[in-house]
Amino acid sequence: MLQKGEKIDFNSLQLVLDWYRVTGINLPLSYTRAEEAATEFKEELGTEKLEKKEEIDQYKNKDVIYKFGDGFTIVRITDPEDLKIEGQLMGHCVGGYCEKVKSGNTFIFSLRDPQNNPHVTIELDNEGIVQIQGKEDKLPIEKYRPYIWEWLVKGLKKPYDELFDYINYCPKKELPIVEKAILATNDANSIYNFARTAKGANIPLLEKAIIDTNDAEYIYYFALDVRGANKEKLLKIVEKLKSK
């Protein structure tokens, strides 16, 4: 519970969410106390970074499930010790996910460079993507995001309309391909979400497409939420559709 005067930043929020996912604790805590509890939990797991680079060799297994052309790989992690090492090297709480992974309901993957250094940790469950984290529970560094996008699209074969939260991981040169696929769906929800989340999207083209759906609800959302939309024009169209 957020108390008056408490402030939240993105990184502390990620830490608290990570702690909650692992522990499942649901107590009436203030946000400050939850942040303290999450920090204590992280320290108990020993998620401080390993000091020596050679300690990366402590990984017991390297279950490569996807290879990139430049030596980077996606590795699936199932061994408890490897989960702990991943958490130490990345500075987050994945070392506490052992039971969740053992249950078969949680799947942990790691983006590694050719020297086996981890750079991004990905959590999936039976329903899809749960979270994608860089070091210290921060967003992945921009240069690593195209690797994640390629794996999601080509490795996991995720459809574009499931990837709106990660659309900015898409390389700019591929954005027109994704846009064309979204437009072909003629689905108002997909068009709206793509326009709302994709940097560099062709807003006039998407605006025309959302109008063609005749979906008053999503045309209204488009008018309010999409930067660069012709709000006045769209709201008039909504009024006409609702008057029919």
C-alpha positions in Angstrom: 0.0 0.0 0.0 1.4 3.4 -1.0 1.4 5.9 1.8 1.3 9.6 1.4 4.7 11.0 0.5 6.1 7.7 -0.7 7.8 7.8 -4.1 8.2 4.9 -6.6 10.8 4.6 -9.3 10.9 1.9 -11.9 13.8 -0.1 -10.6 12.5 -0.3 -7.0 9.1 -1.4 -8.4 10.7 -4.2 -10.4 12.5 -5.3 -7.2 9.3 -5.4 -5.2 7.4 -7.2 -8.0 10.2 -9.8 -8.3 10.1 -10.4 -4.5 6.3 -10.8 -4.6 6.5 -13.3 -7.5 8.9 -15.5 -5.6 7.5 -15.3 -2.1 3.8 -14.8 -2.8 3.6 -12.7 0.4 0.4 -10.7 0.6 0.5 -8.6 3.7 -0.8 -5.0 4.2 2.7 -3.5 4.0 3.5 0.1 3.0 5.5 0.4 -0.2 8.6 1.4 1.7 8.4 -1.7 4.0 7.8 -3.9 0.9 10.9 -2.4 -0.7 12.9 -3.1 2.4 11.6 -6.7 2.6 12.5 -7.2 -1.1 16.0 -5.8 -0.5 16.5 -8.1 2.5 15.3 -11.1 0.5 17.6 -10.3 -2.3 20.6 -10.1 0.1 19.6 -13.4 1.7 19.7 -15.0 -1.7 23.2 -13.7 -2.2 22.3 -11.9 -5.4 25.2 -9.5 -5.0 27.3 -9.7 -8.2 30.1 -12.3 -8.3 33.4 -10.5 -8.2 35.5 -12.6 -10.5 34.7 -13.1 -14.1 36.0 -16.7 -14.0 33.2 -17.6 -11.6 31.0 -17.6 -14.6 32.4 -21.1 -15.2 30.5 -22.3 -12.2 27.5 -22.8 -14.3 26.9 -26.5 -14.3 25.0 -26.7 -17.6 24.6 -24.9 -20.8 21.3 -26.0 -22.4 21.4 -24.0 -25.6 18.0 -23.8 -27.2 18.7 -21.0 -29.7 21.8 -19.8 -31.5 22.4 -16.4 -33.1 24.7 -15.9 -36.0 27.4 -14.0 -33.9 27.9 -16.5 -31.1 25.2 -15.3 -28.7 22.8 -17.9 -27.4 19.6 -18.4 -25.5 20.1 -20.9 -22.7 17.4 -22.6 -20.6 18.2 -22.8 -16.9 16.8 -25.6 -14.8 19.5 -26.5 -12.3 19.1 -24.8 -8.9 22.8 -23.8 -8.7 22.7 -22.3 -12.1 19.6 -20.3 -11.2 21.5 -19.0 -8.2 24.6 -18.1 -10.3 22.3 -16.4 -12.8 20.8 -14.3 -10.0 24.3 -13.4 -8.7 25.7 -12.4 -12.0 22.6 -10.5 -13.0 21.8 -9.0 -9.6 18.2 -10.1 -9.3 16.1 -12.7 -7.5 15.9 -15.6 -10.0 17.9 -17.7 -7.6 14.7 -17.9 -5.5 12.7 -19.4 -8.4 14.0 -23.0 -7.9 10.6 -24.4 -6.7 8.7 -22.6 -9.4 11.0 -24.0 -12.1 10.8 -27.5 -10.5 7.0 -27.4 -10.6 7.1 -27.2 -14.4 5.0 -24.1 -14.5 7.9 -21.6 -14.8 10.6 -21.5 -17.4 13.8 -19.4 -17.1 16.0 -18.5 -20.1 19.2 -16.4 -20.3 20.7 -14.4 -23.2 24.5 -15.2 -23.2 27.3 -13.8 -25.2 30.0 -16.0 -26.8 31.9 -16.0 -23.4 28.8 -17.3 -21.6 28.2 -14.0 -19.8 24.5 -13.4 -19.1 22.9 -10.2 -20.2 19.1 -10.7 -20.1 17.0 -13.1 -18.1 13.5 -14.2 -19.4 10.7 -15.8 -17.4 7.9 -17.6 -19.2 5.0 -19.6 -17.9 2.4 -21.8 -19.6 0.5 -18.7 -20.7 3.4 -16.7 -22.2 5.9 -14.1 -21.2 6.0 -13.1 -17.5 9.0 -10.8 -17.5 12.2 -9.9 -19.3 14.9 -8.3 -17.1 18.3 -6.9 -17.6 20.9 -6.5 -14.8 19.7 -5.3 -11.4 16.0 -5.8 -12.5 16.4 -3.0 -15.0 15.2 -3.0 -18.6 17.6 -4.8 -20.9 20.2 -2.6 -22.5 19.0 -1.5 -25.9 21.7 -3.4 -27.9 20.5 -6.7 -26.5 16.9 -6.2 -27.3 17.0 -7.3 -30.9 18.3 -10.7 -29.8 15.2 -11.1 -27.6 12.9 -10.0 -30.4 14.4 -12.5 -32.8 14.1 -15.4 -30.3 10.5 -14.5 -29.4 9.5 -14.3 -33.1 11.7 -17.0 -34.7 12.5 -19.2 -31.8 9.2 -19.3 -29.8 7.2 -18.2 -32.9 5.2 -15.7 -30.9 2.6 -13.9 -33.0 3.1 -10.1 -33.2 -0.2 -9.4 -31.5 1.2 -11.0 -28.3 4.4 -8.8 -28.3 3.0 -5.3 -27.9 4.8 -4.8 -24.6 8.1 -5.6 -26.3 7.5 -4.0 -29.7 10.4 -1.6 -29.1 12.7 -4.6 -29.0 12.0 -4.9 -32.7 14.8 -3.6 -35.0 13.7 -0.6 -36.9 14.3 -2.3 -40.3 11.7 -4.9 -39.3 9.1 -2.5 -38.0 7.4 -2.1 -41.4 7.0 -5.9 -41.7 5.3 -6.0 -38.3 3.2 -3.1 -39.2 2.0 -4.7 -42.4 1.1 -7.9 -40.5 -0.9 -5.9 -37.9 -2.7 -4.0 -40.6 -3.6 -7.3 -42.4 -5.5 -8.5 -39.3 -8.0 -5.6 -39.6 -8.3 -6.1 -35.8 -9.0 -2.9 -33.9 -7.3 -4.0 -30.7 -4.1 -5.0 -32.5 -4.0 -1.8 -34.6 -4.6 0.4 -31.5 -2.0 -1.4 -29.4 0.6 -1.3 -32.2 0.1 2.5 -32.8 0.2 3.1 -29.0 3.4 1.2 -28.3 5.6 1.2 -31.4 8.1 4.0 -31.8 8.3 5.0 -35.4 4.9 3.6 -36.4 3.1 5.1 -39.4 0.3 6.8 -37.4 -1.7 8.3 -40.4 -1.8 4.8 -42.0 -2.8 3.2 -38.7 -5.4 5.9 -38.1 -7.0 5.2 -41.4 -7.0 1.4 -40.6 -8.6 1.9 -37.2 -11.4 4.0 -38.8 -12.0 1.3 -41.4 -12.7 -1.2 -38.6 -15.8 0.9 -37.5 -15.1 -0.1 -34.0 -16.2 3.0 -32.0 -14.6 1.8 -28.7 -11.1 1.4 -30.2 -11.3 4.5 -32.4 -12.1 6.4 -29.1 -9.0 4.9 -27.4 -6.9 5.6 -30.4 -8.0 9.3 -30.3 -7.1 9.6 -26.6 -3.9 7.5 -26.3 -2.0 7.6 -29.6 0.4 10.5 -30.0 0.0 12.2 -33.3 -3.6 11.0 -33.9 -6.2 13.5 -35.2 -8.2 13.5 -32.0 -11.0 15.9 -33.2 -11.6 13.9 -36.4 -11.7 10.6 -34.6 -14.0 11.7 -31.9 -16.5 13.0 -34.5 -16.4 9.5 -36.2 -17.1 7.9 -32.8 -20.1 10.1 -32.3 -21.5 9.2 -35.8 -20.9 5.5 -35.1 -22.7 5.6 -31.8 -25.7 7.6 -33.2 -26.4 4.8 -35.8 
